[in-house]
């Protein structure tokens, strides 16, 4: 097993308490998850998307408990990447880290693209601006915020979460008030494949709790606060997702010959097209979506940079990226690396494709996390082994339901990661740490 370099021995400061950890989790979830993923789920499964969201929630709970158990016992940056090295093999550990970078890099690029499209929908004059320019601006602004320190990032994140919840509450009240009754689940024929495909895409929408684990090196009293933060985050998310999904269906189902597959791809557009909402309400919901995308990007770049930091400490990435800022509150070089990665990913592919790639990669990542939890010794175990076994089985079981093009792309990206591992291992042998 390769060891962290001597130059990377400095540790990040513990400055994040329980409220901050919960808002980090919610900020990572309540963005592309609720404003993008749920729309995709409804397009695929129609009224049965409610079942898909519930299936994804059950799997997320199992994965969340496994991740919390691991992070509480081993509070270091890197999440399943570090756990893979500790409990499995260097190759599986590296693959977990690589899949996390791919999964959340794709999620961040989805958030940036959704932000750009939302701005263009909300401001007609912005439609003349290239989406890549808008993406570059938001990436630069959020990167600068993260580089300023994690305390400031957490405070901004708390404000964002509050505004997003206000927007989602407004949408749900307006949508549900238009429905005389709740959906009867009879306008769309049941398709098991579509339900599980929607569940796979919805599962990504729950995985923001992973940001709590990847930042465990900076959380106060991690053995106590990490499990609490994960459980609180998932409980709040489940309630929000079920309410919003029912609200989406309530808007579409009463329409004669309702076509769920061609429904609008954003909550603001859906409310504008199919609901009786006033322009002010539509503006509030659409603005909330834009703010949520900013929050998602902020939290993703925080989490991704910590995984890159852990990989650089082990020299799976160049050790240069393991350097911390002078104050010790930011892995500034890793942050810049991730910002570039997200920008590159945002330059290609549509929103649904980048989200699908994220779904594949995150299922592989959490399968590894559950496998690590199964290997933990009894004295470190907080939850029954059955929890981790269900999480592992669920993750691997949903992978085949991702569309074929994404499966091929996912396998190719895994092979690219293996090549990166082989090249860096060769370079490390030629230039060992002294």
C-alpha positions in Angstrom: 0.0 0.0 0.0 1.3 3.4 -0.9 1.6 5.9 1.9 0.8 9.6 2.0 3.8 11.7 1.3 5.7 13.5 4.1 5.0 16.9 2.5 1.3 16.2 2.7 1.2 15.4 6.4 -0.5 18.6 7.4 -4.2 18.1 8.4 -7.2 20.3 7.7 -8.7 22.1 10.7 -11.9 20.9 12.4 -14.2 23.8 12.1 -17.6 22.4 11.0 -20.2 21.5 13.6 -23.4 19.4 13.3 -25.6 22.2 11.8 -22.9 23.0 9.2 -22.5 19.3 8.3 -26.3 19.0 7.8 -26.4 22.1 5.6 -23.4 20.7 3.6 -25.4 17.6 2.9 -28.6 19.3 2.1 -26.8 21.9 -0.1 -25.3 19.1 -2.1 -28.6 17.3 -2.5 -31.2 20.1 -3.0 -30.0 21.2 -6.4 -29.7 19.1 -9.5 -31.3 16.3 -7.5 -34.7 18.0 -6.9 -34.7 20.4 -9.8 -33.4 18.0 -12.5 -33.4 14.4 -11.4 -37.0 14.2 -10.3 -38.1 15.6 -13.6 -36.1 12.8 -15.4 -37.7 10.3 -13.1 -41.3 11.5 -13.9 -40.5 11.5 -17.6 -39.4 7.8 -17.4 -41.9 6.4 -14.9 -44.8 8.8 -15.0 -46.9 8.6 -11.8 -44.8 5.6 -10.7 -41.9 7.9 -10.2 -43.1 8.2 -6.6 -42.2 4.5 -6.2 -38.8 5.1 -7.9 -38.0 7.9 -5.4 -39.0 5.7 -2.5 -36.8 2.8 -3.8 -33.8 5.2 -4.2 -34.4 6.5 -0.7 -34.3 3.0 0.8 -31.0 2.4 -1.0 -29.6 5.8 0.1 -30.4 5.0 3.7 -28.4 1.8 3.6 -25.5 3.5 1.9 -25.7 6.5 4.2 -25.5 4.3 7.3 -22.5 2.4 5.9 -20.8 5.7 5.0 -21.5 7.2 8.4 -20.1 4.0 10.1 -16.9 4.2 8.1 -16.4 8.0 8.5 -17.1 7.9 12.2 -14.4 5.3 12.7 -11.9 6.8 10.2 -12.4 10.5 10.0 -10.1 11.4 7.1 -10.6 13.2 3.8 -11.4 11.0 0.8 -14.4 8.8 1.7 -14.6 5.4 0.1 -11.2 6.1 -1.6 -9.4 5.9 1.7 -11.7 3.1 3.0 -10.9 1.0 -0.1 -7.2 1.3 0.5 -7.8 0.4 4.2 -10.2 -2.5 3.8 -9.9 -3.8 0.2 -7.0 -3.3 -2.3 -5.2 -0.3 -3.7 -6.8 -0.9 -7.1 -10.3 -0.9 -5.7 -9.5 2.1 -3.5 -8.2 4.0 -6.5 -11.3 3.0 -8.5 -13.6 4.3 -5.8 -11.8 7.7 -5.8 -11.8 7.8 -9.6 -15.5 7.0 -9.8 -16.2 9.7 -7.2 -14.4 12.3 -9.3 -16.2 11.2 -12.4 -19.6 11.0 -10.7 -19.5 14.3 -8.9 -17.6 16.0 -11.6 -20.5 15.1 -14.0 -23.0 16.2 -11.3 -21.3 19.5 -11.0 -21.2 20.0 -14.8 -24.9 19.1 -14.8 -25.5 21.9 -12.2 -23.5 24.4 -14.2 -25.3 23.5 -17.5 -28.7 23.7 -15.7 -27.8 27.0 -14.2 -26.9 28.4 -17.7 -30.1 27.1 -19.2 -32.1 28.5 -16.3 -30.6 31.9 -16.7 -31.4 31.9 -20.4 -35.0 30.9 -19.7 -35.4 33.5 -17.1 -33.6 36.3 -18.9 -34.4 36.3 -22.7 -31.4 38.6 -23.5 -29.1 36.0 -22.0 -30.0 33.6 -24.7 -27.5 35.3 -26.9 -24.7 34.4 -24.5 -22.9 31.2 -25.0 -23.7 28.7 -22.2 -20.0 28.0 -21.9 -19.4 31.6 -21.0 -22.1 31.5 -18.3 -20.6 28.2 -17.0 -17.1 29.7 -16.8 -18.4 32.7 -14.8 -20.1 30.6 -12.1 -17.2 28.2 -11.9 -14.8 31.0 -11.4 -17.0 32.7 -8.7 -17.6 29.6 -6.7 -14.0 28.5 -6.9 -12.9 31.8 -5.5 -15.4 31.4 -2.6 -14.1 27.9 -1.8 -10.5 29.1 -1.8 -11.5 31.7 0.8 -12.0 29.0 3.4 -14.5 26.4 4.5 -16.1 28.5 7.3 -17.3 31.1 4.8 -18.4 28.4 2.4 -20.6 26.8 5.1 -22.2 30.1 6.0 -23.1 30.9 2.4 -24.3 27.3 2.0 -26.8 27.7 4.9 -28.3 30.8 3.2 -28.6 28.9 -0.1 -30.4 25.9 1.6 -32.9 28.2 3.2 -33.8 30.0 -0.1 -34.0 26.6 -2.0 -36.5 25.2 0.6 -38.6 28.4 0.3 -38.7 27.9 -3.5 -39.6 24.2 -3.2 -42.3 24.9 -0.7 -43.8 27.5 -2.9 -43.8 25.1 -5.9 -45.3 22.3 -4.0 -48.1 24.4 -2.5 -49.0 25.9 -5.9 -48.9 22.5 -7.7 -50.8 20.5 -5.1 -53.5 23.2 -4.7 -54.4 22.6 -8.4 -55.2 18.9 -7.8 -58.6 17.9 -6.4 -57.2 14.5 -5.5 -53.8 12.9 -5.4 -52.6 10.8 -8.4 -54.6 7.5 -8.9 -51.6 5.8 -10.6 -53.6 4.6 -13.5 -52.8 6.9 -16.4 -49.4 5.4 -17.1 -48.8 1.7 -17.5 -46.5 0.2 -15.0 -43.0 -0.7 -16.4 -40.5 -2.4 -14.0 -37.6 -1.4 -16.1 -38.7 2.3 -16.2 -39.3 2.3 -12.5 -35.8 1.0 -11.8 -34.2 3.2 -14.4 -35.8 6.2 -12.7 -34.7 4.8 -9.3 -31.1 4.7 -10.6 -31.3 8.3 -11.7 -33.1 9.3 -8.5 -30.5 7.7 -6.3 -27.8 10.2 -7.4 -30.2 12.9 -6.1 -29.7 11.5 -2.5 -26.0 11.1 -2.5 -25.1 14.6 -1.2 -24.7 13.1 2.2 -21.4 11.7 0.9 -20.0 15.3 1.2 -20.3 14.9 5.0 -18.1 11.8 4.8 -15.5 13.2 2.4 -15.1 16.3 4.7 -14.9 14.3 7.9 -11.4 15.6 8.6 -12.9 19.0 9.1 -16.0 18.1 11.2 -16.0 18.6 14.9 -16.5 15.4 17.0 -16.8 13.2 13.9 -17.8 9.9 15.6 -20.9 11.6 17.0 -21.8 14.3 14.4 -21.2 12.4 11.1 -23.9 9.7 11.7 -26.3 12.3 13.0 -25.7 14.6 10.1 -26.2 11.8 7.5 -29.4 10.5 9.1 -30.9 14.1 9.4 -29.9 14.9 5.8 -31.5 11.8 4.4 -34.7 12.1 6.5 -35.2 15.8 5.4 -34.5 14.9 1.8 -36.9 12.0 1.6 -39.8 14.2 2.8 -38.9 17.0 0.3 -38.5 14.6 -2.6 -41.8 12.8 -2.0 -43.7 16.0 -1.7 -42.1 17.6 -4.8 -42.6 14.4 -6.9 -46.3 14.3 -6.0 -46.6 17.9 -6.9 -45.0 17.4 -10.3 -47.4 14.5 -11.0 -50.3 16.5 -9.8 -49.6 19.2 -12.4 -49.2 16.8 -15.3 -51.7 13.9 -14.7 -55.0 16.0 -15.0 -54.0 17.1 -18.5 -55.9 15.2 -21.2 -53.7 12.6 -22.8 -50.9 13.6 -20.5 -47.4 12.9 -21.9 -45.0 12.5 -19.0 -42.1 11.8 -21.4 -42.3 15.2 -23.0 -42.8 17.2 -19.8 -40.8 20.3 -19.1 -37.4 19.7 -17.7 -37.5 22.3 -14.9 -40.0 23.0 -12.1 -40.2 26.7 -13.1 -41.1 25.8 -16.7 -43.6 23.2 -15.6 -45.3 25.6 -13.3 -45.4 28.2 -16.0 -46.7 25.8 -18.7 -49.2 23.6 -16.7 -50.0 25.5 -13.6 -52.1 28.6 -12.7 -49.2 30.2 -10.9 -48.6 34.0 -11.2 -45.5 35.3 -12.9 -44.1 36.2 -9.5 -44.4 32.6 -8.2 -42.8 31.3 -11.4 -40.0 33.7 -10.9 -39.5 32.6 -7.3 -39.3 29.0 -8.2 -37.0 29.5 -11.2 -34.7 31.7 -9.1 -34.7 29.1 -6.4 -33.5 26.6 -8.9 -30.7 28.8 -10.0 -29.6 29.4 -6.4 -29.8 25.6 -5.8 -27.4 25.0 -8.7 -25.0 27.4 -7.2 -25.3 25.5 -3.9 -24.7 22.2 -5.5 -21.6 23.4 -7.3 -20.3 24.9 -4.1 -20.7 21.7 -2.2 -19.4 19.5 -5.0 -16.2 21.4 -5.4 -15.7 21.2 -1.7 -16.1 17.4 -1.6 -14.3 16.7 -4.9 -11.3 18.7 -3.9 -11.0 16.7 -0.6 -11.0 13.4 -2.6 -8.4 14.8 -4.9 -6.4 15.9 -1.9 -6.5 12.3 -0.5 -5.5 10.9 -3.8 -2.5 13.3 -4.1 -1.4 12.4 -0.6 -1.1 8.8 -1.7 0.5 9.9 -5.0 -2.4 8.5 -7.1 -2.4 12.1 -8.4 0.7 14.3 -8.4 1.8 15.2 -4.9 1.8 18.8 -5.9 -2.0 18.8 -5.5 -1.8 17.8 -1.8 -0.5 21.2 -0.7 -2.7 23.2 1.7 -3.2 27.0 1.9 -1.0 28.9 4.3 -3.9 29.0 6.8 -4.5 25.2 6.5 -8.2 25.7 5.7 -8.2 24.8 2.0 -6.4 22.4 -0.4 -6.2 25.2 -2.9 -4.3 23.3 -5.6 -6.8 20.4 -5.5 -9.7 23.0 -5.7 -8.2 24.5 -8.9 -7.8 21.0 -10.4 -11.4 20.1 -9.8 -12.6 23.5 -11.1 -10.8 22.7 -14.4 -12.2 19.2 -14.5 -15.8 20.5 -14.0 -15.3 23.1 -16.7 -14.1 20.5 -19.2 -17.0 18.2 -18.5 -19.4 21.1 -18.9 -18.1 21.7 -22.4 -19.6 18.5 -23.7 -22.8 16.5 -23.5 -26.4 17.4 -22.6 -27.8 17.5 -19.1 -29.4 14.1 -19.1 -26.3 12.4 -20.4 -24.0 14.0 -17.8 -26.5 13.0 -15.1 -26.7 9.5 -16.4 -22.9 9.2 -16.3 -23.0 10.4 -12.7 -25.6 7.8 -11.9 -23.4 4.9 -13.2 -20.3 6.2 -11.4 -22.0 6.9 -8.1 -23.5 3.4 -8.0 -20.0 1.9 -8.4 -18.6 4.3 -5.8 -21.2 3.4 -3.1 -21.0 -0.3 -4.0 -17.3 0.0 -2.9 -18.2 1.9 0.2 -20.7 -0.9 1.3 -18.1 -3.5 0.6 -15.7 -1.7 2.8 -18.3 -1.5 5.6 -18.8 -5.2 5.3 -15.1 -5.6 6.0 -15.0 -3.5 9.1 -14.2 -5.3 12.4 -16.9 -5.9 14.9 -15.7 -3.3 17.3 -16.1 -0.5 14.7 -19.6 -1.6 13.6 -22.6 0.6 14.5 -25.2 -1.1 12.3 -26.0 -4.7 11.3 -24.1 -6.2 8.4 -27.4 -6.6 6.6 -27.6 -2.8 6.1 -24.3 -2.8 4.1 -25.2 -6.0 2.3 -28.5 -4.4 1.1 -26.7 -1.3 0.1 -24.1 -3.3 -1.9 -26.8 -5.5 -3.6 -29.0 -2.5 -4.4 -26.2 -0.5 -6.0 -25.0 -3.4 -8.2 -28.6 -4.3 -9.0 -29.4 -0.9 -10.4 -26.4 -0.6 -12.6 -27.9 -2.7 -15.5 -30.9 -0.4 -15.6 -28.8 2.6 -16.7 -29.2 3.1 -20.5 -26.7 1.1 -22.7 -24.8 4.2 -24.0 -24.1 5.3 -20.5 -23.0 1.8 -19.5 -20.4 1.7 -22.3 -19.2 5.2 -21.4 -18.9 4.2 -17.8 -16.8 1.1 -18.5 -14.6 3.2 -20.8 -14.1 5.8 -18.0 -13.2 3.0 -15.6 -10.6 1.7 -18.0 -9.2 5.2 -18.3 -8.9 5.3 -14.6 -7.0 2.0 -14.6 -4.5 3.4 -17.1 -4.0 6.5 -14.9 -3.3 4.3 -11.9 -0.8 2.2 -13.9 1.0 5.3 -15.2 1.2 7.0 -11.8 2.4 3.7 -10.2 5.2 3.5 -12.8 6.2 7.1 -12.2 6.2 6.6 -8.4 8.6 3.7 -8.7 10.9 5.8 -10.9 10.7 8.8 -8.5 10.1 7.4 -5.0 9.5 9.7 -2.0 12.7 10.4 -0.1 
